[in-house]
Amino acid sequence: MHRLNAWFRRHPMVVDSAWALLLACFALLSTGNQSGWQEDVAYVLAGLVGGLMVFRRQHPDATTVAAVVLGIGQLVVRVNPGVESVGYLVFAYTGAAYGSVLTSRLALVAGLAAGPLTLLQFHEAGSSVDGGPQLVFFSVLMSTPFVLCWAWGRLTRVRRAYLTELEDRAARLERERGAQAKIAVAAERARIARELHDVVAHNVSVMIVQADGAAYVLDNSPQQAKEALGTIASTGRQALVEMRRLLGVLRTTDTTEEYVPQPGVAELPELLDQVRTAGLPVDFDSTGEVQELPRGVELTVYRIVQEALTNVRKHGGPDVRARVAVDFRDRELEVLIEDDGRGSTDDQLVVGGSDGPGHGLIGMRERVGMVSGALDIGPRPGGGFRIRAVLPLKTIK
């Protein structure tokens, strides 16, 4: 039954044709009460009204106007209303439901005038209806079906507009949901790209430094070479653990908690020990009362320090020394990383130096921007380079 109704809705002309044929048949059978040329006119009217009903939804304005003209012509030639007059009720509905504003108003005016004009014709022909209140009562009574059909058409139009609006809203929400999903996917990919860059850049840099040191002392100090190889192995394992965690995020969002938690401020001493092992002296200061930080801020602090120290090793030159300071304040957290090396040139800041394009500073700015912080990057007075990030702290409930 549902499929049948859906098919009828897709083919309205079939339904209209069936009703028009039924109305025409009854109208032709009931025209026997006419005489002479009026009977012939009644046959023609029945056929014309039925034909207009077939195309009423495809051409509501034209068919409604034509029906009004036929009704007026029927009154002019004094052909008594028959079964075909039911079709005029259909066009009162059609004009209100499918026609333009002018057509809808025309259908209403014609419906209101149908009762009085028809009754006036009967009254002039010797009807038993007296004048005065009785004439008014029967006029209103005869116009009521037309007005009710017109009101039904208006309700249909309003309901159809409401359903169309709901469909448009649903389609718009679906498009917005798809766009938001794409934005979320792009943001997640960008986040994972930053994570991979930080992990790979830091750990591979440590492994390269250790490998160079091991090759340098291999002949003269096998024990130091062995320690360097051990550092390379542990650094590589750490990199694999973090990369597995990041790739796990790509596989599914339901199993993220199964992987290693994201590093934060508490893991900074371990990171600095790793950097010191790689040959870069680093001083660490922490001031203020240590607070619990949002996970995004925790990860941002860790990655900024990690990337900054990686850049110091790459661009700081020989005998460079770095300093990391974390200052907990009431409403913000300041992270300062500076070194006394030769600093980075403009070319290195843009293209990353001789080892390819660099995305570390871009990633820093994106990370700080995501937590609504401020980042200051530039040469340090007296030589070297400085990175200062101020991150707002939000109350954790």
HELIX and SHEET records of a PDB file:
HELIX    1   1 HIS A    2  ARG A   10  1                                   9    
HELIX    2   2 PRO A   12  LEU A   29  1                                  18    
HELIX    3   3 THR A   31  ASN A   33  5                                   3    
HELIX    4   4 TRP A   37  VAL A   54  1                                  18    
HELIX    5   5 PRO A   60  VAL A   76  1                                  17    
HELIX    6   6 VAL A   83  SER A   85  5                                   3    
HELIX    7   7 VAL A   86  TYR A   98  1                                  13    
HELIX    8   8 VAL A  101  GLU A  124  1                                  24    
HELIX    9   9 PRO A  133  VAL A  217  1                                  85    
HELIX   10  10 PRO A  222  ARG A  251  1                                  30    
HELIX   11  11 THR A  256  GLU A  258  5                                   3    
HELIX   12  12 VAL A  265  GLU A  267  5                                   3    
HELIX   13  13 LEU A  268  THR A  277  1                                  10    
HELIX   14  14 ARG A  295  HIS A  315  1                                  21    
HELIX   15  15 ASP A  346  VAL A  351  1                                   6    
HELIX   16  16 GLY A  353  ASP A  355  5                                   3    
HELIX   17  17 GLY A  360  MET A  370  1                                  11    
SHEET    1   A 5 VAL A 282  THR A 287  0                                        
SHEET    2   A 5 ALA A 322  PHE A 328  1                                        
SHEET    3   A 5 GLU A 332  ASP A 339 -1                                        
SHEET    4   A 5 PHE A 385  PRO A 392 -1                                        
SHEET    5   A 5 ALA A 374  PRO A 379 -1                                        
END                                                                             
